[in-house]
Amino acid sequence: MLAVGAAAALLTIDSGSHKLLASHATPTIVLPKTPTTPVTPTTPSPGGGAVQTPATTLIGRTITWDGMQISTVQGIGAVIQTVGLRSWGDVAGLEPGDVIESIDSHPIDAAAQIASALRGVARGRAVSVSVERGSTMFATSVPFEGSPTTSP
């Protein structure tokens, strides 16, 4: 409900009922209070409603590789958290939320496995990365510019 009131003016917008009285006085705006209880994150559903977003549990340490931060998410796998602008990950078309399924045919179930999949790869060589984005699987190639590093 939004109410705007002044000496002789009142505008009420509430469930489609509208009432307007003109006035030259300075209006007073009254807005509803912000809820004090925490709001559960929601995601739009295809039917137009909202579904509750499940909690994300990170396991182990986040790694940084070719401009991306990648974490292991419980029950999902190695999930790209961030992609640096103009980084090799960005150039390859990778986005936050993408799940890395394999690198050069080495299955990846956790971020920590990326280092072992890249062991022995020559700097500058393109590596094949298979990714799941939503319900779509695709492959891209990323130039290998160095081994992943870990962050706390």
C-alpha positions in Angstrom: 0.0 0.0 0.0 1.3 3.4 -0.9 -0.3 6.5 0.6 0.6 10.1 -0.3 -1.1 12.7 1.8 -1.0 16.5 2.4 -3.4 19.1 3.8 -6.2 18.5 1.3 -4.7 15.8 -0.9 -4.8 12.0 -0.6 -3.7 9.4 -3.1 -4.3 5.8 -2.1 -3.2 2.9 -4.2 -4.4 -0.4 -2.7 -5.7 -3.4 -4.6 -6.9 -1.4 -7.6 -8.9 1.3 -5.8 -7.7 4.8 -6.6 -8.7 8.1 -5.0 -7.2 11.4 -5.9 -7.9 14.8 -4.5 -5.8 17.7 -5.8 -3.8 20.1 -3.6 -0.9 22.4 -3.9 0.6 21.4 -0.5 3.8 19.5 -0.1 3.0 15.7 -0.1 4.0 13.3 2.6 4.9 9.8 1.5 4.3 6.8 3.7 5.8 3.5 2.6 5.3 0.1 4.2 8.0 -1.1 6.7 10.7 -3.4 5.4 10.3 -6.9 6.7 12.5 -7.7 9.6 12.6 -11.5 9.0 15.2 -12.9 6.6 14.0 -13.6 3.1 14.5 -17.0 1.6 16.3 -16.7 -1.8 14.0 -17.6 -4.7 14.5 -18.3 -8.4 11.8 -17.7 -11.0 10.2 -20.9 -12.2 9.1 -21.5 -15.8 5.5 -21.2 -14.6 6.0 -17.7 -13.4 6.1 -18.5 -9.7 9.2 -18.8 -7.5 10.9 -21.8 -6.2 13.2 -21.9 -3.1 16.9 -21.9 -4.0 18.7 -24.7 -2.2 21.6 -23.8 0.1 25.0 -24.0 -1.4 27.7 -25.8 0.6 31.3 -25.3 -0.6 33.8 -28.1 0.1 37.5 -27.6 0.3 39.4 -24.6 -1.0 38.6 -22.4 -3.9 41.1 -22.5 -6.8 42.1 -19.8 -9.2 42.9 -20.8 -12.8 43.1 -18.7 -16.0 41.1 -15.8 -14.5 38.4 -18.0 -12.9 37.7 -18.8 -9.3 36.4 -22.4 -9.0 34.9 -24.1 -5.9 33.6 -27.6 -5.2 29.9 -27.4 -4.4 28.5 -30.3 -2.5 26.3 -32.5 -4.7 27.2 -30.6 -7.9 30.9 -30.6 -8.6 33.5 -28.0 -9.7 31.5 -24.8 -10.1 32.9 -21.6 -11.6 32.3 -18.8 -9.1 33.8 -15.8 -10.9 35.3 -15.2 -14.4 37.6 -12.2 -14.8 36.8 -9.8 -17.6 39.0 -10.5 -20.6 40.6 -13.5 -18.9 41.2 -16.8 -20.8 38.0 -18.2 -19.1 36.0 -15.2 -20.4 37.5 -15.5 -23.9 36.5 -19.2 -23.9 32.9 -18.3 -23.1 32.8 -19.6 -19.5 30.5 -18.0 -17.0 29.8 -18.1 -13.3 27.6 -21.1 -12.5 29.1 -23.3 -15.2 30.0 -26.8 -13.9 33.3 -28.2 -15.2 32.7 -31.8 -16.1 36.1 -32.7 -17.6 39.4 -31.2 -18.8 41.2 -33.0 -21.6 39.0 -36.1 -21.0 39.9 -36.2 -17.3 36.7 -36.3 -15.3 36.3 -33.5 -12.8 34.2 -33.9 -9.7 35.9 -31.4 -7.5 38.0 -28.2 -8.0 41.0 -29.8 -6.5 41.1 -32.3 -9.4 41.8 -29.6 -12.0 45.5 -29.3 -11.0 46.0 -33.0 -11.6 44.2 -32.9 -14.9 46.5 -30.1 -16.0 49.7 -31.8 -14.8 52.2 -32.0 -17.6 50.4 -29.7 -20.0 52.7 -27.3 -21.8 52.1 -23.5 -21.2 50.2 -22.0 -24.2 48.6 -25.3 -25.2 44.8 -25.2 -25.5 43.0 -27.7 -23.2 39.5 -29.0 -23.9 37.0 -28.1 -21.1 33.6 -29.8 -21.0 31.0 -27.8 -19.2 27.4 -28.1 -18.0 25.4 -24.9 -18.1 21.9 -25.5 -16.8 20.8 -28.5 -18.9 23.2 -27.9 -21.7 26.6 -29.6 -22.2 29.2 -28.0 -24.3 33.0 -28.0 -24.9 35.4 -25.1 -25.3 39.1 -24.8 -25.3 41.1 -22.7 -22.8 44.8 -21.8 -23.3 46.9 -23.2 -20.4 48.7 -20.3 -18.8 49.8 -21.9 -15.6 48.7 -24.3 -12.8 45.8 -23.4 -10.6 46.5 -21.8 -7.2 44.4 -22.3 -4.1 42.8 -19.6 -1.9 41.7 -20.1 1.7 
